[in-house]
């Protein structure tokens, strides 16, 4: 028998009890289906490796596209940068260390991390490997392992 358990200004909530009969065979079949769907460790590792391989292939494709775009941008640049990005970041770090303003250690640490990320961008530009992207893939793999 339904009973009203709560009301609000717009909604009525009804609560009802329903008896359900289940046999042992139904429960056993449900359990066996769940156990057959359960993956063992090897299957999980295999599925993860397949996902990583698919993502790495798409990553290499995107890196090659980025290299092509960067090459085109370098070709149409009006004035090439006299300093590399890494050198510019080094100058910023030295400037922060000399000025020693409030929280300069934090900014120096952030610039150091940024300098490490510049290696990835230089890899996209083709400075790490000859337009292949495999070196960047190794870099990302090393990051994932850590």
Buried (B, 14 or more C-beta within 10 A) or exposed (E): EEEEEEEEEEEEEEEEEEEEEEEEEEEEEEEEEEEEEEEEEEEEEEEEEEEEEEEBEEBBEEBBEBBEEBEEEEEEEEEEEEEEBBEBBBEBBEEBEEEEEEEBEEBBEEBEEBBEEBBBBBBBBBEBBEEBBBBBBEBBEEEEEE
